[in-house]
């Protein structure tokens, strides 16, 4: 809004805004590498995650979909490679969401999750396997932290919808609208390679995105549109924008992390996940987000004072 209507909008706070990534100007492996980095902060976690995905892959290579369906307690057993891929995406989504909403208190933003869900999930995985629980059952238990289905089975097709945005579109009508936007405005072509991240190889590229969007929505992808409409990385002529990013948010490397000018200010939140600074204050808030909010308020006050001192006819 500040970009397009600077005569009306005096300033803007862009919290957790990966403007470079969504313009297609970031490596395609960036997001899931940062998801992995979040979990790698917990001792022994990532090796166990890799081990679990390897066990899934071994079962799939042998065509043992019955074993996978049983271990993950699936409501609708999988029976082929397509079902197996959806199971992988469902599992990967659990890590994605927990990394994004790694808040210092219980929250229900994208699911009912405990405080510090990344730490909670890793500790549970480590403890389960240490007690002798087999790796696939331990992995299923980890997924249950997010999906916490109270029934006797997991409906992976209800709990995860594959879409044009591999980082997740959500569920319901919100998912449909985000999916359409990922086809027409946002470029979130991200993939996993098993090298820079802890996930299996699940490729995703512009060709696959274009094919999906044409088939699903009947629209042609406008690959260059985000960088033209929102200036790509050439934003230094803009003014009065605060870009805040929590360093626990896997989106943070997709946006500005340093000041670009006196009025294009970057605010980094060491212990913050996805737009933690925009959430209501909580007794468990880390000091880093308290400082960030003060910095943001200072900028907003500055914009207001500047506006007060300008002639009314400028507006």
ChimeraX commands (.cxc) that place a marker at each C-alpha (Angstrom):
marker #1 position 0.00,0.00,0.00 radius 0.5
marker #1 position 2.85,2.41,0.80 radius 0.5
marker #1 position 4.51,1.54,-2.53 radius 0.5
marker #1 position 1.40,2.20,-4.60 radius 0.5
marker #1 position -0.36,4.97,-2.64 radius 0.5
marker #1 position 2.30,7.04,-0.84 radius 0.5
marker #1 position -0.03,10.07,-1.10 radius 0.5
marker #1 position -2.55,8.27,1.14 radius 0.5
marker #1 position -0.55,5.78,3.21 radius 0.5
marker #1 position 2.03,7.59,5.32 radius 0.5
marker #1 position 4.04,4.53,6.32 radius 0.5
marker #1 position 3.92,0.75,6.54 radius 0.5
marker #1 position 5.03,-2.06,8.79 radius 0.5
marker #1 position 5.84,-5.13,6.71 radius 0.5
marker #1 position 6.13,-7.93,9.25 radius 0.5
marker #1 position 7.57,-11.24,8.03 radius 0.5
marker #1 position 7.24,-10.08,4.43 radius 0.5
marker #1 position 9.44,-12.21,2.12 radius 0.5
marker #1 position 9.15,-9.73,-0.75 radius 0.5
marker #1 position 12.22,-11.05,-2.58 radius 0.5
marker #1 position 11.20,-14.69,-2.35 radius 0.5
marker #1 position 7.60,-14.11,-3.47 radius 0.5
marker #1 position 8.95,-12.18,-6.46 radius 0.5
marker #1 position 10.90,-15.26,-7.51 radius 0.5
marker #1 position 14.24,-13.68,-6.59 radius 0.5
marker #1 position 15.42,-16.26,-4.03 radius 0.5
marker #1 position 16.90,-19.75,-4.39 radius 0.5
marker #1 position 14.23,-22.44,-4.74 radius 0.5
marker #1 position 15.65,-24.30,-1.74 radius 0.5
marker #1 position 15.76,-21.34,0.66 radius 0.5
marker #1 position 12.54,-21.82,2.62 radius 0.5
marker #1 position 12.92,-25.49,3.51 radius 0.5
marker #1 position 16.59,-24.99,4.31 radius 0.5
marker #1 position 15.53,-22.47,6.94 radius 0.5
marker #1 position 12.84,-24.83,8.27 radius 0.5
marker #1 position 15.64,-27.36,8.71 radius 0.5
marker #1 position 17.87,-24.78,10.41 radius 0.5
marker #1 position 15.15,-24.18,13.00 radius 0.5
marker #1 position 14.98,-27.86,13.91 radius 0.5
marker #1 position 18.75,-28.22,13.77 radius 0.5
marker #1 position 18.97,-25.93,16.81 radius 0.5
marker #1 position 17.70,-28.87,18.88 radius 0.5
marker #1 position 20.30,-31.53,19.62 radius 0.5
marker #1 position 19.85,-34.85,17.82 radius 0.5
marker #1 position 16.66,-33.82,16.05 radius 0.5
marker #1 position 17.56,-33.48,12.37 radius 0.5
marker #1 position 19.43,-36.83,12.15 radius 0.5
marker #1 position 16.32,-38.58,13.49 radius 0.5
marker #1 position 14.09,-36.74,11.03 radius 0.5
marker #1 position 16.34,-37.85,8.17 radius 0.5
marker #1 position 16.29,-41.39,9.51 radius 0.5
marker #1 position 12.50,-41.38,9.61 radius 0.5
marker #1 position 12.16,-40.10,6.06 radius 0.5
marker #1 position 14.69,-42.74,4.94 radius 0.5
marker #1 position 12.58,-45.43,6.59 radius 0.5
marker #1 position 9.51,-44.13,4.76 radius 0.5
marker #1 position 11.39,-44.16,1.48 radius 0.5
marker #1 position 12.63,-47.70,2.01 radius 0.5
marker #1 position 9.10,-48.93,2.66 radius 0.5
marker #1 position 7.79,-47.10,-0.43 radius 0.5
marker #1 position 10.52,-48.54,-2.65 radius 0.5
marker #1 position 9.42,-52.01,-1.58 radius 0.5
marker #1 position 5.82,-51.10,-2.31 radius 0.5
marker #1 position 4.93,-51.64,1.34 radius 0.5
marker #1 position 2.21,-49.02,1.47 radius 0.5
marker #1 position 0.31,-51.20,3.90 radius 0.5
marker #1 position 3.10,-50.78,6.47 radius 0.5
marker #1 position 3.14,-46.99,6.02 radius 0.5
marker #1 position -0.65,-46.79,6.30 radius 0.5
marker #1 position -0.55,-48.79,9.52 radius 0.5
marker #1 position 2.38,-46.95,11.10 radius 0.5
marker #1 position 0.85,-43.54,10.40 radius 0.5
marker #1 position -2.68,-44.72,11.30 radius 0.5
marker #1 position -4.19,-43.41,8.09 radius 0.5
marker #1 position -7.97,-43.27,7.79 radius 0.5
marker #1 position -7.68,-43.97,4.08 radius 0.5
marker #1 position -4.75,-46.34,3.44 radius 0.5
marker #1 position -2.42,-45.37,0.61 radius 0.5
marker #1 position -1.77,-47.85,-2.16 radius 0.5
marker #1 position 0.43,-46.19,-4.75 radius 0.5
marker #1 position 3.15,-43.59,-5.39 radius 0.5
marker #1 position 0.64,-40.73,-5.52 radius 0.5
marker #1 position -0.69,-41.58,-2.07 radius 0.5
marker #1 position 2.84,-41.90,-0.75 radius 0.5
marker #1 position 3.76,-38.46,-2.10 radius 0.5
marker #1 position 0.77,-36.95,-0.32 radius 0.5
marker #1 position 1.85,-38.61,2.91 radius 0.5
marker #1 position 5.31,-37.05,2.48 radius 0.5
marker #1 position 3.80,-33.62,1.84 radius 0.5
marker #1 position 1.52,-33.98,4.87 radius 0.5
marker #1 position 4.53,-34.86,6.99 radius 0.5
marker #1 position 6.67,-32.05,5.60 radius 0.5
marker #1 position 3.83,-29.63,6.28 radius 0.5
marker #1 position 3.93,-30.49,9.98 radius 0.5
marker #1 position 7.52,-29.24,10.18 radius 0.5
marker #1 position 6.72,-26.17,8.09 radius 0.5
marker #1 position 3.87,-25.02,10.31 radius 0.5
marker #1 position 5.71,-25.69,13.58 radius 0.5
marker #1 position 8.69,-23.66,12.34 radius 0.5
marker #1 position 6.51,-20.76,11.20 radius 0.5
marker #1 position 4.57,-20.50,14.47 radius 0.5
marker #1 position 7.37,-21.31,16.89 radius 0.5
marker #1 position 5.92,-18.98,19.52 radius 0.5
marker #1 position 6.97,-18.87,23.20 radius 0.5
marker #1 position 3.43,-19.69,24.36 radius 0.5
marker #1 position 0.61,-22.03,23.26 radius 0.5
marker #1 position -1.18,-20.69,20.18 radius 0.5
marker #1 position -3.84,-21.75,17.70 radius 0.5
marker #1 position -2.93,-19.58,14.71 radius 0.5
marker #1 position -2.32,-22.42,12.23 radius 0.5
marker #1 position -3.11,-25.28,14.58 radius 0.5
marker #1 position -3.36,-25.92,18.30 radius 0.5
marker #1 position 0.28,-26.02,19.27 radius 0.5
marker #1 position 2.24,-25.94,22.55 radius 0.5
marker #1 position 4.76,-23.27,23.48 radius 0.5
marker #1 position 7.99,-23.50,21.45 radius 0.5
marker #1 position 6.59,-26.30,19.23 radius 0.5
marker #1 position 9.92,-26.94,17.49 radius 0.5
marker #1 position 11.64,-27.70,20.78 radius 0.5
marker #1 position 8.63,-29.67,21.98 radius 0.5
marker #1 position 8.53,-31.80,18.81 radius 0.5
marker #1 position 12.25,-32.50,18.85 radius 0.5
marker #1 position 12.31,-33.46,22.50 radius 0.5
marker #1 position 9.39,-35.80,21.96 radius 0.5
marker #1 position 11.06,-37.43,18.94 radius 0.5
marker #1 position 14.35,-37.87,20.79 radius 0.5
marker #1 position 12.63,-39.22,23.90 radius 0.5
marker #1 position 10.37,-41.62,21.99 radius 0.5
marker #1 position 13.23,-43.19,20.08 radius 0.5
marker #1 position 15.37,-43.35,23.23 radius 0.5
marker #1 position 12.59,-45.36,24.87 radius 0.5
marker #1 position 12.66,-47.85,22.02 radius 0.5
marker #1 position 9.64,-46.60,20.08 radius 0.5
marker #1 position 10.28,-47.43,16.42 radius 0.5
marker #1 position 11.18,-44.51,14.17 radius 0.5
marker #1 position 8.00,-44.47,12.08 radius 0.5
marker #1 position 5.70,-44.55,15.09 radius 0.5
marker #1 position 7.78,-41.79,16.68 radius 0.5
marker #1 position 7.45,-39.80,13.47 radius 0.5
marker #1 position 3.69,-40.27,13.44 radius 0.5
marker #1 position 3.58,-39.05,17.06 radius 0.5
marker #1 position 5.48,-35.94,16.04 radius 0.5
marker #1 position 2.98,-35.17,13.27 radius 0.5
marker #1 position 0.22,-35.56,15.84 radius 0.5
marker #1 position 1.51,-32.48,17.69 radius 0.5
marker #1 position 0.17,-30.37,14.83 radius 0.5
marker #1 position -2.67,-32.49,13.52 radius 0.5
marker #1 position -3.64,-33.69,17.04 radius 0.5
marker #1 position -6.55,-35.62,15.64 radius 0.5
marker #1 position -8.69,-36.97,18.47 radius 0.5
marker #1 position -10.04,-39.76,16.28 radius 0.5
marker #1 position -8.35,-43.10,15.86 radius 0.5
marker #1 position -6.75,-42.19,12.51 radius 0.5
marker #1 position -5.31,-39.34,10.46 radius 0.5
marker #1 position -7.09,-38.13,7.35 radius 0.5
marker #1 position -4.13,-36.76,5.44 radius 0.5
marker #1 position -6.30,-35.52,2.58 radius 0.5
marker #1 position -8.44,-33.44,4.93 radius 0.5
marker #1 position -5.49,-32.16,6.94 radius 0.5
marker #1 position -3.27,-31.15,4.03 radius 0.5
marker #1 position -4.21,-29.88,0.57 radius 0.5
marker #1 position -1.56,-29.85,-2.15 radius 0.5
marker #1 position -1.57,-26.55,-4.02 radius 0.5
marker #1 position 0.53,-24.09,-6.03 radius 0.5
marker #1 position 2.37,-23.01,-2.87 radius 0.5
marker #1 position 4.47,-25.89,-1.51 radius 0.5
marker #1 position 4.94,-24.06,1.78 radius 0.5
marker #1 position 1.20,-24.66,2.40 radius 0.5
marker #1 position -2.05,-22.97,1.38 radius 0.5
marker #1 position -3.96,-23.91,4.52 radius 0.5
marker #1 position -7.45,-25.41,4.47 radius 0.5
marker #1 position -10.99,-24.55,3.40 radius 0.5
marker #1 position -11.90,-21.47,1.37 radius 0.5
marker #1 position -8.78,-19.69,2.60 radius 0.5
marker #1 position -6.71,-22.38,0.91 radius 0.5
marker #1 position -8.54,-21.90,-2.38 radius 0.5
marker #1 position -8.02,-18.15,-2.41 radius 0.5
marker #1 position -4.35,-18.48,-1.46 radius 0.5
marker #1 position -3.88,-21.16,-4.11 radius 0.5
marker #1 position -5.29,-18.84,-6.78 radius 0.5
marker #1 position -3.08,-16.02,-5.56 radius 0.5
marker #1 position -0.04,-18.33,-5.70 radius 0.5
marker #1 position -0.89,-18.87,-9.36 radius 0.5
marker #1 position -1.50,-15.25,-10.29 radius 0.5
marker #1 position 0.51,-13.01,-7.96 radius 0.5
marker #1 position 2.87,-14.80,-5.57 radius 0.5
marker #1 position 5.84,-16.83,-6.74 radius 0.5
marker #1 position 6.52,-19.37,-3.99 radius 0.5
marker #1 position 8.34,-21.97,-6.07 radius 0.5
marker #1 position 10.22,-23.78,-3.29 radius 0.5
marker #1 position 11.41,-27.38,-3.19 radius 0.5
marker #1 position 13.34,-29.86,-1.08 radius 0.5
marker #1 position 16.53,-31.64,-2.14 radius 0.5
marker #1 position 17.61,-33.70,0.88 radius 0.5
marker #1 position 21.01,-31.99,0.89 radius 0.5
marker #1 position 20.51,-28.45,2.15 radius 0.5
marker #1 position 17.42,-29.62,4.03 radius 0.5
marker #1 position 16.27,-32.66,6.02 radius 0.5
marker #1 position 13.44,-33.63,3.68 radius 0.5
marker #1 position 13.12,-36.10,0.82 radius 0.5
marker #1 position 13.65,-34.86,-2.73 radius 0.5
marker #1 position 10.36,-33.28,-3.81 radius 0.5
marker #1 position 11.00,-31.18,-6.89 radius 0.5
marker #1 position 8.96,-28.12,-7.79 radius 0.5
marker #1 position 9.68,-25.63,-10.57 radius 0.5
marker #1 position 8.05,-23.05,-12.80 radius 0.5
marker #1 position 6.97,-25.66,-15.32 radius 0.5
marker #1 position 5.12,-27.68,-12.68 radius 0.5
marker #1 position 3.55,-24.51,-11.29 radius 0.5
marker #1 position 2.38,-23.42,-14.75 radius 0.5
marker #1 position 0.93,-26.86,-15.48 radius 0.5
marker #1 position -0.91,-26.99,-12.15 radius 0.5
marker #1 position -2.32,-23.46,-12.39 radius 0.5
marker #1 position -3.59,-23.92,-15.92 radius 0.5
marker #1 position -5.22,-27.24,-15.03 radius 0.5
marker #1 position -6.70,-26.10,-11.70 radius 0.5
marker #1 position -7.67,-22.48,-12.34 radius 0.5
marker #1 position -7.40,-22.03,-16.09 radius 0.5
marker #1 position -4.89,-19.21,-15.64 radius 0.5
marker #1 position -1.43,-18.60,-17.01 radius 0.5
marker #1 position 1.29,-17.83,-14.49 radius 0.5
marker #1 position 2.67,-14.30,-14.71 radius 0.5
marker #1 position 6.19,-15.10,-13.58 radius 0.5
marker #1 position 7.55,-11.55,-13.75 radius 0.5
marker #1 position 4.45,-9.81,-12.36 radius 0.5
marker #1 position 5.45,-9.70,-8.65 radius 0.5
marker #1 position 8.86,-8.18,-9.32 radius 0.5
marker #1 position 7.36,-5.59,-11.68 radius 0.5
marker #1 position 4.37,-4.73,-9.51 radius 0.5
marker #1 position 6.35,-4.56,-6.27 radius 0.5
marker #1 position 9.74,-3.50,-7.63 radius 0.5
marker #1 position 11.71,-6.69,-6.91 radius 0.5
marker #1 position 14.89,-5.75,-5.06 radius 0.5
marker #1 position 14.91,-2.21,-6.45 radius 0.5
marker #1 position 13.01,-0.61,-3.59 radius 0.5
marker #1 position 15.40,2.08,-2.36 radius 0.5
marker #1 position 13.29,4.89,-3.78 radius 0.5
marker #1 position 10.48,3.91,-1.42 radius 0.5
marker #1 position 10.25,5.53,2.01 radius 0.5
marker #1 position 8.70,4.99,5.45 radius 0.5
marker #1 position 8.62,1.20,5.57 radius 0.5
marker #1 position 9.72,-1.01,8.44 radius 0.5
marker #1 position 10.62,-4.58,7.46 radius 0.5
marker #1 position 10.50,-6.76,10.57 radius 0.5
marker #1 position 11.64,-10.37,10.57 radius 0.5
marker #1 position 11.90,-13.01,13.25 radius 0.5
marker #1 position 15.01,-15.10,12.82 radius 0.5
marker #1 position 13.06,-18.26,13.71 radius 0.5
marker #1 position 10.66,-17.64,10.83 radius 0.5
marker #1 position 11.66,-19.71,7.79 radius 0.5
marker #1 position 10.54,-16.79,5.60 radius 0.5
marker #1 position 13.02,-14.32,7.05 radius 0.5
marker #1 position 15.80,-14.79,4.50 radius 0.5
marker #1 position 13.33,-13.96,1.74 radius 0.5
marker #1 position 13.13,-10.28,2.65 radius 0.5
marker #1 position 15.27,-7.24,3.59 radius 0.5
marker #1 position 17.44,-7.90,6.65 radius 0.5
marker #1 position 19.44,-4.65,6.70 radius 0.5
marker #1 position 18.51,-0.99,6.54 radius 0.5
marker #1 position 18.24,0.19,2.94 radius 0.5
marker #1 position 17.96,3.88,3.84 radius 0.5
marker #1 position 17.09,6.09,6.82 radius 0.5
marker #1 position 13.40,5.38,6.22 radius 0.5
marker #1 position 13.59,1.79,4.96 radius 0.5
marker #1 position 14.39,0.15,8.26 radius 0.5
marker #1 position 15.02,-3.52,9.03 radius 0.5
marker #1 position 14.08,-4.81,12.49 radius 0.5
marker #1 position 15.36,-8.27,13.42 radius 0.5
marker #1 position 13.81,-10.34,16.19 radius 0.5
marker #1 position 16.24,-12.99,17.40 radius 0.5
marker #1 position 13.65,-15.20,19.12 radius 0.5
marker #1 position 10.72,-14.40,16.86 radius 0.5
marker #1 position 8.76,-16.63,14.50 radius 0.5
marker #1 position 6.22,-15.52,11.87 radius 0.5
marker #1 position 5.07,-11.93,12.65 radius 0.5
marker #1 position 5.40,-12.44,16.41 radius 0.5
marker #1 position 5.70,-8.67,16.74 radius 0.5
marker #1 position 2.14,-8.20,15.43 radius 0.5
marker #1 position 0.64,-10.56,17.98 radius 0.5
marker #1 position -0.66,-9.30,21.28 radius 0.5
marker #1 position 1.80,-8.92,24.12 radius 0.5
marker #1 position 2.27,-11.95,26.35 radius 0.5
marker #1 position 4.17,-12.48,29.63 radius 0.5
marker #1 position 6.30,-15.06,27.82 radius 0.5
marker #1 position 7.38,-12.70,25.05 radius 0.5
marker #1 position 11.19,-12.69,24.63 radius 0.5
marker #1 position 13.03,-9.43,25.13 radius 0.5
marker #1 position 13.90,-9.29,21.43 radius 0.5
marker #1 position 10.27,-8.85,20.38 radius 0.5
marker #1 position 9.65,-6.23,23.08 radius 0.5
marker #1 position 12.57,-4.21,21.72 radius 0.5
marker #1 position 11.32,-4.69,18.16 radius 0.5
marker #1 position 7.89,-3.31,19.03 radius 0.5
marker #1 position 9.43,-0.21,20.61 radius 0.5
marker #1 position 11.52,0.34,17.48 radius 0.5
marker #1 position 8.41,0.01,15.31 radius 0.5
marker #1 position 6.45,2.42,17.50 radius 0.5
marker #1 position 9.29,4.97,17.25 radius 0.5
marker #1 position 9.08,4.85,13.46 radius 0.5
marker #1 position 5.28,5.21,13.47 radius 0.5
marker #1 position 5.49,8.21,15.81 radius 0.5
marker #1 position 8.08,9.75,13.48 radius 0.5
marker #1 position 5.73,9.35,10.48 radius 0.5
marker #1 position 2.86,10.94,12.39 radius 0.5
marker #1 position 4.96,13.90,13.52 radius 0.5
marker #1 position 6.22,14.48,9.99 radius 0.5
marker #1 position 2.64,14.45,8.69 radius 0.5
marker #1 position 1.54,16.93,11.35 radius 0.5
marker #1 position 4.21,19.38,10.25 radius 0.5
marker #1 position 3.27,19.31,6.57 radius 0.5
marker #1 position 0.64,21.52,4.91 radius 0.5
marker #1 position -2.76,19.89,4.61 radius 0.5
marker #1 position -2.84,20.41,0.86 radius 0.5
marker #1 position -0.15,17.75,0.46 radius 0.5
marker #1 position -2.86,15.21,1.21 radius 0.5
marker link #1:1,2 radius 0.2
marker link #1:2,3 radius 0.2
marker link #1:3,4 radius 0.2
marker link #1:4,5 radius 0.2
marker link #1:5,6 radius 0.2
marker link #1:6,7 radius 0.2
marker link #1:7,8 radius 0.2
marker link #1:8,9 radius 0.2
marker link #1:9,10 radius 0.2
marker link #1:10,11 radius 0.2
marker link #1:11,12 radius 0.2
marker link #1:12,13 radius 0.2
marker link #1:13,14 radius 0.2
marker link #1:14,15 radius 0.2
marker link #1:15,16 radius 0.2
marker link #1:16,17 radius 0.2
marker link #1:17,18 radius 0.2
marker link #1:18,19 radius 0.2
marker link #1:19,20 radius 0.2
marker link #1:20,21 radius 0.2
marker link #1:21,22 radius 0.2
marker link #1:22,23 radius 0.2
marker link #1:23,24 radius 0.2
marker link #1:24,25 radius 0.2
marker link #1:25,26 radius 0.2
marker link #1:26,27 radius 0.2
marker link #1:27,28 radius 0.2
marker link #1:28,29 radius 0.2
marker link #1:29,30 radius 0.2
marker link #1:30,31 radius 0.2
marker link #1:31,32 radius 0.2
marker link #1:32,33 radius 0.2
marker link #1:33,34 radius 0.2
marker link #1:34,35 radius 0.2
marker link #1:35,36 radius 0.2
marker link #1:36,37 radius 0.2
marker link #1:37,38 radius 0.2
marker link #1:38,39 radius 0.2
marker link #1:39,40 radius 0.2
marker link #1:40,41 radius 0.2
marker link #1:41,42 radius 0.2
marker link #1:42,43 radius 0.2
marker link #1:43,44 radius 0.2
marker link #1:44,45 radius 0.2
marker link #1:45,46 radius 0.2
marker link #1:46,47 radius 0.2
marker link #1:47,48 radius 0.2
marker link #1:48,49 radius 0.2
marker link #1:49,50 radius 0.2
marker link #1:50,51 radius 0.2
marker link #1:51,52 radius 0.2
marker link #1:52,53 radius 0.2
marker link #1:53,54 radius 0.2
marker link #1:54,55 radius 0.2
marker link #1:55,56 radius 0.2
marker link #1:56,57 radius 0.2
marker link #1:57,58 radius 0.2
marker link #1:58,59 radius 0.2
marker link #1:59,60 radius 0.2
marker link #1:60,61 radius 0.2
marker link #1:61,62 radius 0.2
marker link #1:62,63 radius 0.2
marker link #1:63,64 radius 0.2
marker link #1:64,65 radius 0.2
marker link #1:65,66 radius 0.2
marker link #1:66,67 radius 0.2
marker link #1:67,68 radius 0.2
marker link #1:68,69 radius 0.2
marker link #1:69,70 radius 0.2
marker link #1:70,71 radius 0.2
marker link #1:71,72 radius 0.2
marker link #1:72,73 radius 0.2
marker link #1:73,74 radius 0.2
marker link #1:74,75 radius 0.2
marker link #1:75,76 radius 0.2
marker link #1:76,77 radius 0.2
marker link #1:77,78 radius 0.2
marker link #1:78,79 radius 0.2
marker link #1:79,80 radius 0.2
marker link #1:80,81 radius 0.2
marker link #1:81,82 radius 0.2
marker link #1:82,83 radius 0.2
marker link #1:83,84 radius 0.2
marker link #1:84,85 radius 0.2
marker link #1:85,86 radius 0.2
marker link #1:86,87 radius 0.2
marker link #1:87,88 radius 0.2
marker link #1:88,89 radius 0.2
marker link #1:89,90 radius 0.2
marker link #1:90,91 radius 0.2
marker link #1:91,92 radius 0.2
marker link #1:92,93 radius 0.2
marker link #1:93,94 radius 0.2
marker link #1:94,95 radius 0.2
marker link #1:95,96 radius 0.2
marker link #1:96,97 radius 0.2
marker link #1:97,98 radius 0.2
marker link #1:98,99 radius 0.2
marker link #1:99,100 radius 0.2
marker link #1:100,101 radius 0.2
marker link #1:101,102 radius 0.2
marker link #1:102,103 radius 0.2
marker link #1:103,104 radius 0.2
marker link #1:104,105 radius 0.2
marker link #1:105,106 radius 0.2
marker link #1:106,107 radius 0.2
marker link #1:107,108 radius 0.2
marker link #1:108,109 radius 0.2
marker link #1:109,110 radius 0.2
marker link #1:110,111 radius 0.2
marker link #1:111,112 radius 0.2
marker link #1:112,113 radius 0.2
marker link #1:113,114 radius 0.2
marker link #1:114,115 radius 0.2
marker link #1:115,116 radius 0.2
marker link #1:116,117 radius 0.2
marker link #1:117,118 radius 0.2
marker link #1:118,119 radius 0.2
marker link #1:119,120 radius 0.2
marker link #1:120,121 radius 0.2
marker link #1:121,122 radius 0.2
marker link #1:122,123 radius 0.2
marker link #1:123,124 radius 0.2
marker link #1:124,125 radius 0.2
marker link #1:125,126 radius 0.2
marker link #1:126,127 radius 0.2
marker link #1:127,128 radius 0.2
marker link #1:128,129 radius 0.2
marker link #1:129,130 radius 0.2
marker link #1:130,131 radius 0.2
marker link #1:131,132 radius 0.2
marker link #1:132,133 radius 0.2
marker link #1:133,134 radius 0.2
marker link #1:134,135 radius 0.2
marker link #1:135,136 radius 0.2
marker link #1:136,137 radius 0.2
marker link #1:137,138 radius 0.2
marker link #1:138,139 radius 0.2
marker link #1:139,140 radius 0.2
marker link #1:140,141 radius 0.2
marker link #1:141,142 radius 0.2
marker link #1:142,143 radius 0.2
marker link #1:143,144 radius 0.2
marker link #1:144,145 radius 0.2
marker link #1:145,146 radius 0.2
marker link #1:146,147 radius 0.2
marker link #1:147,148 radius 0.2
marker link #1:148,149 radius 0.2
marker link #1:149,150 radius 0.2
marker link #1:150,151 radius 0.2
marker link #1:151,152 radius 0.2
marker link #1:152,153 radius 0.2
marker link #1:153,154 radius 0.2
marker link #1:154,155 radius 0.2
marker link #1:155,156 radius 0.2
marker link #1:156,157 radius 0.2
marker link #1:157,158 radius 0.2
marker link #1:158,159 radius 0.2
marker link #1:159,160 radius 0.2
marker link #1:160,161 radius 0.2
marker link #1:161,162 radius 0.2
marker link #1:162,163 radius 0.2
marker link #1:163,164 radius 0.2
marker link #1:164,165 radius 0.2
marker link #1:165,166 radius 0.2
marker link #1:166,167 radius 0.2
marker link #1:167,168 radius 0.2
marker link #1:168,169 radius 0.2
marker link #1:169,170 radius 0.2
marker link #1:170,171 radius 0.2
marker link #1:171,172 radius 0.2
marker link #1:172,173 radius 0.2
marker link #1:173,174 radius 0.2
marker link #1:174,175 radius 0.2
marker link #1:175,176 radius 0.2
marker link #1:176,177 radius 0.2
marker link #1:177,178 radius 0.2
marker link #1:178,179 radius 0.2
marker link #1:179,180 radius 0.2
marker link #1:180,181 radius 0.2
marker link #1:181,182 radius 0.2
marker link #1:182,183 radius 0.2
marker link #1:183,184 radius 0.2
marker link #1:184,185 radius 0.2
marker link #1:185,186 radius 0.2
marker link #1:186,187 radius 0.2
marker link #1:187,188 radius 0.2
marker link #1:188,189 radius 0.2
marker link #1:189,190 radius 0.2
marker link #1:190,191 radius 0.2
marker link #1:191,192 radius 0.2
marker link #1:192,193 radius 0.2
marker link #1:193,194 radius 0.2
marker link #1:194,195 radius 0.2
marker link #1:195,196 radius 0.2
marker link #1:196,197 radius 0.2
marker link #1:197,198 radius 0.2
marker link #1:198,199 radius 0.2
marker link #1:199,200 radius 0.2
marker link #1:200,201 radius 0.2
marker link #1:201,202 radius 0.2
marker link #1:202,203 radius 0.2
marker link #1:203,204 radius 0.2
marker link #1:204,205 radius 0.2
marker link #1:205,206 radius 0.2
marker link #1:206,207 radius 0.2
marker link #1:207,208 radius 0.2
marker link #1:208,209 radius 0.2
marker link #1:209,210 radius 0.2
marker link #1:210,211 radius 0.2
marker link #1:211,212 radius 0.2
marker link #1:212,213 radius 0.2
marker link #1:213,214 radius 0.2
marker link #1:214,215 radius 0.2
marker link #1:215,216 radius 0.2
marker link #1:216,217 radius 0.2
marker link #1:217,218 radius 0.2
marker link #1:218,219 radius 0.2
marker link #1:219,220 radius 0.2
marker link #1:220,221 radius 0.2
marker link #1:221,222 radius 0.2
marker link #1:222,223 radius 0.2
marker link #1:223,224 radius 0.2
marker link #1:224,225 radius 0.2
marker link #1:225,226 radius 0.2
marker link #1:226,227 radius 0.2
marker link #1:227,228 radius 0.2
marker link #1:228,229 radius 0.2
marker link #1:229,230 radius 0.2
marker link #1:230,231 radius 0.2
marker link #1:231,232 radius 0.2
marker link #1:232,233 radius 0.2
marker link #1:233,234 radius 0.2
marker link #1:234,235 radius 0.2
marker link #1:235,236 radius 0.2
marker link #1:236,237 radius 0.2
marker link #1:237,238 radius 0.2
marker link #1:238,239 radius 0.2
marker link #1:239,240 radius 0.2
marker link #1:240,241 radius 0.2
marker link #1:241,242 radius 0.2
marker link #1:242,243 radius 0.2
marker link #1:243,244 radius 0.2
marker link #1:244,245 radius 0.2
marker link #1:245,246 radius 0.2
marker link #1:246,247 radius 0.2
marker link #1:247,248 radius 0.2
marker link #1:248,249 radius 0.2
marker link #1:249,250 radius 0.2
marker link #1:250,251 radius 0.2
marker link #1:251,252 radius 0.2
marker link #1:252,253 radius 0.2
marker link #1:253,254 radius 0.2
marker link #1:254,255 radius 0.2
marker link #1:255,256 radius 0.2
marker link #1:256,257 radius 0.2
marker link #1:257,258 radius 0.2
marker link #1:258,259 radius 0.2
marker link #1:259,260 radius 0.2
marker link #1:260,261 radius 0.2
marker link #1:261,262 radius 0.2
marker link #1:262,263 radius 0.2
marker link #1:263,264 radius 0.2
marker link #1:264,265 radius 0.2
marker link #1:265,266 radius 0.2
marker link #1:266,267 radius 0.2
marker link #1:267,268 radius 0.2
marker link #1:268,269 radius 0.2
marker link #1:269,270 radius 0.2
marker link #1:270,271 radius 0.2
marker link #1:271,272 radius 0.2
marker link #1:272,273 radius 0.2
marker link #1:273,274 radius 0.2
marker link #1:274,275 radius 0.2
marker link #1:275,276 radius 0.2
marker link #1:276,277 radius 0.2
marker link #1:277,278 radius 0.2
marker link #1:278,279 radius 0.2
marker link #1:279,280 radius 0.2
marker link #1:280,281 radius 0.2
marker link #1:281,282 radius 0.2
marker link #1:282,283 radius 0.2
marker link #1:283,284 radius 0.2
marker link #1:284,285 radius 0.2
marker link #1:285,286 radius 0.2
marker link #1:286,287 radius 0.2
marker link #1:287,288 radius 0.2
marker link #1:288,289 radius 0.2
marker link #1:289,290 radius 0.2
marker link #1:290,291 radius 0.2
marker link #1:291,292 radius 0.2
marker link #1:292,293 radius 0.2
marker link #1:293,294 radius 0.2
marker link #1:294,295 radius 0.2
marker link #1:295,296 radius 0.2
marker link #1:296,297 radius 0.2
marker link #1:297,298 radius 0.2
marker link #1:298,299 radius 0.2
marker link #1:299,300 radius 0.2
marker link #1:300,301 radius 0.2
marker link #1:301,302 radius 0.2
marker link #1:302,303 radius 0.2
marker link #1:303,304 radius 0.2
marker link #1:304,305 radius 0.2
marker link #1:305,306 radius 0.2
marker link #1:306,307 radius 0.2
marker link #1:307,308 radius 0.2
marker link #1:308,309 radius 0.2
marker link #1:309,310 radius 0.2
marker link #1:310,311 radius 0.2
marker link #1:311,312 radius 0.2
marker link #1:312,313 radius 0.2
marker link #1:313,314 radius 0.2
marker link #1:314,315 radius 0.2
view
